[in-house]
Amino acid sequence: MKIIIEIKGINSASLVIENNMINNEKEINQDVINELFRIIRLWKNEYGNSNKLDQDEFYINVDGDIIHGKGVYPNNYKELLDWIRIYA
């Protein structure tokens, strides 16, 4: 399984999770990946676009399934940002 997370904007981040490694540098266990899935499991594929300034645009690709939004976020988007700060 391959997971790609790209966030462009104020909270910029770019990471690839594959073979229990983040960016081929940091090893993580399955519990950490399960936590990520818990965060995003109910997210829609598309959240739309906002033209407001300084808005994050995010892409999450899980084996070809894409979740996207720009300036429009799921309710627990901050949880994803916190997860990235801890594990990336």
C-alpha positions as CSV (number, residue, x, y, z in Angstrom):
1,M,0.0,0.0,0.0
2,K,1.2,3.5,-0.9
3,I,-0.1,6.7,0.7
4,I,0.9,10.1,-0.6
5,I,-0.1,13.2,1.3
6,E,0.6,16.7,-0.3
7,I,-0.4,19.9,1.5
8,K,0.3,23.2,-0.2
9,G,-0.1,26.4,1.6
10,I,0.5,27.6,5.2
11,N,0.7,24.0,6.5
12,S,2.8,22.7,3.7
13,A,3.8,19.0,3.9
14,S,4.7,16.3,1.5
15,L,5.1,12.7,2.5
16,V,4.9,9.2,1.1
17,I,4.1,6.2,3.3
18,E,5.2,2.9,1.9
19,N,6.4,-0.4,3.5
20,N,5.9,1.1,6.9
21,M,8.3,4.0,6.1
22,I,7.6,7.7,5.8
23,N,9.6,9.3,2.9
24,N,11.8,6.2,2.9
25,E,13.5,7.7,6.1
26,K,11.4,7.1,9.2
27,E,10.0,3.7,10.1
28,I,6.5,3.6,11.6
29,N,4.4,0.8,12.8
30,Q,0.9,-0.3,11.6
31,D,-0.8,1.4,14.6
32,V,0.4,4.8,13.3
33,I,-1.0,4.0,9.8
34,N,-4.2,2.8,11.4
35,E,-4.5,6.2,13.2
36,L,-4.1,8.0,9.9
37,F,-6.9,5.8,8.4
38,R,-9.1,6.5,11.4
39,I,-8.7,10.2,10.7
40,I,-9.5,10.1,7.0
41,R,-11.8,7.1,6.7
42,L,-15.0,9.1,6.5
43,W,-13.7,11.9,4.3
44,K,-15.3,12.6,0.9
45,N,-13.2,12.4,-2.3
46,E,-13.7,16.1,-3.1
47,Y,-14.2,19.1,-0.8
48,G,-14.1,21.8,-3.5
49,N,-12.1,24.9,-3.9
50,S,-12.1,28.3,-2.2
51,N,-10.5,31.3,-3.7
52,K,-9.6,32.9,-0.4
53,L,-6.0,33.8,0.2
54,D,-3.7,31.6,2.3
55,Q,-5.8,28.4,2.1
56,D,-4.3,25.0,2.2
57,E,-4.8,22.7,-0.7
58,F,-4.5,19.0,0.2
59,Y,-4.3,15.8,-1.8
60,I,-4.3,12.4,-0.2
61,N,-3.7,9.5,-2.5
62,V,-4.3,6.0,-1.1
63,D,-3.4,3.5,-3.8
64,G,-5.1,5.6,-6.4
65,D,-8.1,6.8,-4.4
66,I,-7.8,10.6,-4.2
67,I,-9.1,13.0,-1.5
68,H,-8.8,16.7,-2.4
69,G,-9.8,20.1,-1.1
70,K,-8.6,23.7,-1.2
71,G,-9.9,26.0,1.5
72,V,-12.7,23.6,2.2
73,Y,-11.8,20.9,4.7
74,P,-13.3,18.0,6.6
75,N,-14.3,18.7,10.2
76,N,-11.2,16.9,11.6
77,Y,-8.6,18.3,9.1
78,K,-6.6,19.7,12.1
79,E,-6.3,16.1,13.3
80,L,-4.5,15.3,10.1
81,L,-2.2,18.2,10.5
82,D,-1.4,17.1,14.1
83,W,-0.8,13.6,12.9
84,I,1.7,14.9,10.3
85,R,3.5,17.1,12.9
86,I,4.0,14.1,15.2
87,Y,5.0,11.4,12.7
88,A,6.5,13.1,9.6
